Amino acid sequence: MNILFVMEPRGNAGCTHALANYMRVGDAMGHRMALFGDPQPDMPGVRLSKDPRNFGRIVYVFESKLYRTNRLQEVTLLSAVPREHRYILDADAKYGPMKVVQDYDRNYRNEAERLEWINYFDSLSDRILQSTMVPVDDPRVTRLAFFGFDPAHVVRPCQAPAKDYDILYVGHNWWRWKEVEQDLLPAFGRIRDQVGKIGFVGLWWDGVPHWAEEMGLGLALQVDTDELNRLRIQIEPPVPYTQVIEKMSSAKINIFAPRPYLRHVKYLTQRYFEEFCADTIPLLMLDPDFAEEVYGPAGRELTLTGRVAERILDALQRPKYYQELVEDVRSHLMTEHSYDRRVQELVTALS
């Protein structure tokens, strides 16, 4: 099957890494896949094409914001592939009613924004793919665990960079501050003199951007830089998707804190799997039952719920024990979440 993905080309987006994996594995399985657009120097491993006539299926990938090609490109895409062969990968769980989690994170700012997304989705396709672990009751929606684990990307200790950090968080400050402020920072404060360097890598940890309030995103991007400085947390800019695993490998421990809304709806992202490719100990801000559902029994032992400080110190003091847990999780992921399996599931869903 020939599949053309349509997505905003971004070198530091999680979906980009997934598409590179689909293209590589798809080639080996006899499926040609590409991303719509011109070649991008910061997207190695991603095949790009501007000719939709060479593809029998189109998958629009929506991640973080509503992305539209220009009008001429859109007409070309819609005329080349009939509606019944066009699909939408709803990577941020947008297709559905407005939901607010813990009076904080939400899939939409307001109903007008929701209608803009839904109307655009409906103008492109009747078929929505959602990477959720829970059943859906909308006949237009198909559950598809789109993201997966690639053992070829696992960094072994002999390949890993030097451990610059004891604790690292890699990810943008996008609907993250409430959980960081309530759970992580108090725990860091309790053990700060017992651990070494702590780092946050990503956008918007160094301050609220000037445009946030004007766009109604002040709550999504709030941050207290004084508190981060007080705890001697080093802020670094984001890294390209090709360097995420290497960056995580530079820390003994990586904190995995999915966006609250996506965690609430049990939505898988690429980061669920990148964490276990890095040469690190991933500690998971997940409900233990859900962690076991995704990662197997060993995943439960890596959760931080209600015990952040204690678990971090234990992992630093007993790295061998935790590394064995990580290997158990990797074995589970290779069986249940490989990209060979993901490509087969995608082709079945589009058939």
C-alpha positions in Angstrom: 0.0 0.0 0.0 1.2 3.5 -0.8 0.4 6.0 1.9 1.0 9.8 1.9 1.0 11.5 5.3 0.1 15.2 5.5 1.5 17.0 8.5 3.2 20.3 9.4 6.9 19.5 8.8 8.6 19.9 12.2 12.0 18.4 13.1 11.2 18.5 16.8 7.8 16.9 16.7 7.0 13.4 18.1 5.0 12.3 15.1 8.0 13.0 12.8 10.0 10.3 14.5 7.1 7.9 14.2 6.7 8.6 10.5 10.4 7.9 9.9 9.9 4.5 11.5 6.8 3.8 9.4 8.8 4.6 6.2 11.7 2.5 7.1 9.7 -0.6 8.3 7.2 -0.1 5.5 9.9 -0.2 2.9 11.0 -3.6 4.2 7.4 -4.9 4.1 6.7 -3.6 0.6 4.7 -0.5 1.5 5.8 2.9 0.2 5.1 5.8 2.6 6.0 9.5 2.4 5.2 12.9 3.9 3.7 15.6 1.7 6.1 18.4 1.1 9.5 19.4 -0.1 12.8 17.9 1.2 13.7 19.1 4.7 17.3 19.0 5.8 16.4 18.7 9.5 14.2 15.6 8.9 16.6 12.7 8.0 14.9 9.4 7.3 11.7 11.1 6.2 10.8 10.6 2.6 8.9 13.6 1.1 6.7 13.9 -2.0 4.6 16.6 -3.6 2.7 14.2 -6.0 -0.3 12.7 -4.2 -1.2 10.8 -7.4 1.4 8.2 -6.5 -0.4 7.3 -3.3 -3.6 5.3 -2.8 -4.3 6.6 0.8 -3.8 9.9 2.5 -3.5 10.2 6.3 -3.7 13.7 7.7 -1.7 13.9 10.9 -2.9 16.6 13.4 -0.5 17.3 16.3 -0.8 20.2 18.7 -2.4 22.7 16.3 -4.8 22.9 13.4 -2.5 22.7 10.3 -3.7 23.5 6.8 -1.8 23.3 3.5 -2.3 26.2 1.2 -5.5 26.2 -0.8 -3.9 25.1 -4.1 -2.1 22.2 -2.4 -5.3 21.2 -0.6 -7.3 21.1 -3.9 -4.5 18.9 -5.4 -4.7 16.5 -2.4 -8.5 16.3 -2.4 -8.7 15.7 -6.1 -6.0 13.1 -6.2 -7.4 10.7 -3.6 -11.2 10.1 -3.1 -12.8 10.9 0.3 -13.2 7.2 1.2 -9.4 6.8 1.0 -8.6 9.8 3.2 -8.0 9.4 6.9 -7.2 11.6 9.9 -4.8 10.6 12.6 -6.0 12.6 15.6 -2.7 12.6 17.5 -3.9 15.0 20.2 -7.4 13.5 20.9 -9.3 16.4 19.5 -12.1 14.6 17.7 -14.9 14.6 20.3 -16.6 16.7 22.9 -14.7 19.4 24.9 -13.1 18.0 28.1 -11.3 19.6 31.0 -9.1 17.6 33.2 -8.6 18.7 36.9 -9.9 22.1 36.0 -6.7 22.6 34.1 -5.7 20.8 30.9 -8.2 20.6 28.1 -8.5 19.5 24.5 -10.0 22.9 23.5 -10.0 26.4 24.9 -13.6 27.0 24.0 -16.5 25.6 21.9 -15.7 27.9 19.0 -12.2 26.4 18.7 -13.7 22.9 18.9 -16.1 23.6 16.1 -13.2 24.9 13.9 -11.3 21.7 14.3 -14.3 19.4 13.9 -15.6 21.2 10.8 -12.2 21.0 9.2 -11.8 17.3 10.1 -15.2 16.6 8.6 -14.4 18.5 5.5 -11.4 16.1 4.8 -12.6 12.7 5.9 -15.2 10.6 7.6 -12.5 8.3 9.1 -10.7 9.2 12.3 -7.8 7.2 13.8 -7.2 7.7 17.5 -4.2 6.2 19.4 -6.2 5.5 22.5 -6.2 2.5 24.8 -9.9 2.8 25.7 -13.0 1.8 23.6 -14.7 4.4 21.5 -18.4 4.6 20.7 -18.2 6.8 17.6 -18.6 4.8 14.3 -16.3 7.3 12.5 -13.4 6.6 14.9 -11.1 3.6 14.8 -8.7 2.8 17.6 -5.2 2.5 16.3 -2.1 2.5 18.6 -0.2 4.4 16.0 3.1 4.9 17.9 5.5 2.1 18.7 8.8 0.8 19.9 11.9 0.3 17.7 14.6 -1.8 19.3 17.0 -0.6 16.6 17.0 2.7 18.4 17.9 1.3 21.8 21.1 2.9 23.2 23.3 0.5 25.1 25.7 1.6 27.8 28.7 1.2 25.6 27.1 3.6 23.1 25.7 6.1 25.5 27.0 9.6 26.1 28.5 10.6 29.5 25.9 11.0 32.3 25.7 14.8 32.6 22.6 14.7 34.8 21.1 12.7 37.6 17.6 13.7 36.6 16.3 15.0 33.3 12.9 15.9 31.9 12.8 16.2 28.1 9.6 17.8 26.7 8.0 21.2 26.1 6.2 23.1 28.9 2.8 22.6 27.3 0.1 22.0 30.0 2.8 20.7 32.3 3.3 23.3 35.0 0.6 22.3 37.4 1.9 18.8 37.8 5.5 19.9 37.9 4.7 22.5 40.5 2.6 20.2 42.7 4.4 16.9 42.4 7.9 17.2 41.0 9.3 20.4 42.5 8.4 19.6 46.1 10.0 16.2 45.7 13.1 17.8 44.1 13.3 20.2 47.0 13.3 17.4 49.6 16.2 15.6 48.0 18.0 18.5 46.2 21.2 18.1 48.3 21.3 14.3 47.7 21.2 14.4 43.9 23.4 16.0 41.3 22.4 18.0 38.2 18.7 18.3 37.2 17.7 19.5 33.7 14.6 20.4 31.8 14.9 20.3 28.0 12.3 21.9 25.8 10.4 25.0 24.9 8.9 27.6 27.3 10.6 26.5 30.5 12.6 29.7 30.5 9.6 32.0 30.7 6.0 32.6 29.4 6.3 33.8 25.8 5.0 37.3 25.1 2.2 36.0 22.8 0.7 33.5 25.3 -1.9 35.7 26.9 -3.0 37.3 23.7 -3.6 33.8 22.2 -5.4 32.6 25.3 -2.6 30.2 26.2 -1.3 31.7 29.4 -2.6 28.7 31.5 -1.0 26.2 29.1 2.4 27.9 29.2 2.6 29.1 32.8 6.0 28.7 34.6 7.8 30.0 37.7 11.4 30.5 36.6 12.3 31.7 40.0 11.4 28.4 41.5 13.3 26.5 38.9 16.3 28.6 39.5 16.0 28.2 43.3 16.2 24.4 42.8 19.2 24.8 40.5 17.3 23.2 37.6 19.2 23.8 34.3 17.0 24.8 31.3 18.1 23.8 27.8 16.4 24.4 24.4 14.6 21.6 22.6 16.5 19.0 20.5 15.5 17.6 17.1 13.7 14.3 17.1 16.9 12.6 15.9 18.6 13.6 19.1 15.9 13.0 21.7 17.0 9.5 22.6 20.6 10.5 22.8 19.7 13.5 25.0 17.7 11.3 27.4 20.7 8.9 27.5 22.8 11.7 29.1 20.9 11.3 32.4 20.7 8.5 34.9 17.0 9.1 35.4 14.4 10.5 33.0 11.0 11.7 34.3 8.2 10.8 31.9 5.2 13.1 32.5 2.6 12.8 29.8 0.3 15.7 29.2 -2.6 15.4 31.8 -5.4 15.4 29.3 -3.8 12.8 27.1 -3.0 10.7 30.2 -6.7 11.0 31.3 -7.9 9.6 28.0 -5.2 6.9 27.9 -3.7 8.3 24.7 -0.4 6.9 23.5 2.3 9.2 22.0 5.8 8.5 20.7 7.3 9.5 24.0 5.8 6.4 25.7 8.3 4.4 23.7 11.3 6.7 23.2 11.8 6.6 27.0 12.7 3.0 26.8 15.1 3.4 23.9 17.4 5.6 25.9 20.1 4.4 28.1 18.4 5.7 31.3 16.0 4.7 34.0 12.5 6.1 33.0 10.4 6.9 36.0 6.8 7.3 35.0 4.1 9.8 36.2 1.4 7.3 35.3 -1.3 5.4 37.1 0.3 2.0 38.0 -2.6 0.1 36.4 -2.2 2.0 33.1 1.6 1.6 33.3 1.2 -2.1 33.5 -1.3 -2.1 30.7 1.2 -0.4 28.4 4.5 -1.8 29.7 3.7 -5.0 31.4 4.2 -5.9 35.1 7.6 -4.2 35.2 6.1 -0.9 34.2 4.2 -0.7 37.5 7.5 -0.8 39.4 8.7 2.3 37.6 5.8 4.6 38.5 6.1 7.7 40.6 2.5 8.1 41.9 2.7 9.4 45.5 6.4 8.5 45.9 8.4 10.8 43.7 11.4 11.6 46.0 11.6 8.1 47.4 11.6 6.4 44.0 14.2 8.8 42.6 16.6 8.1 45.4 16.0 4.4 45.2 16.7 4.3 41.5 19.9 6.2 42.0 21.0 3.9 44.8 19.9 0.6 43.1 20.5 1.2 39.3 21.1 -2.5 38.5 17.7 -3.4 39.9 15.9 -0.7 37.8 17.9 -1.5 34.7 16.6 -5.1 34.9 13.0 -3.6 35.1 13.8 -1.5 32.0 14.9 -4.7 30.1 11.7 -6.4 31.1 9.7 -3.5 29.7 11.7 -3.6 26.5 10.9 -7.3 26.0 7.2 -6.5 26.5 7.3 -3.6 24.0 9.1 -5.7 21.3 6.3 -8.2 21.5 3.3 -5.9 21.9 4.3 -2.5 20.3 6.8 -3.2 17.5 6.7 -1.1 14.4 6.4 -4.3 12.3 3.1 -4.8 14.1 2.1 -1.1 13.9 2.6 -1.0 10.1 0.5 -4.1 9.7 -2.2 -2.6 11.9 -2.1 0.7 9.9 -2.4 -1.1 6.6 -5.4 -3.2 7.9 -7.1 0.0 9.2 -6.7 1.7 5.8 -7.8 -1.3 3.7 
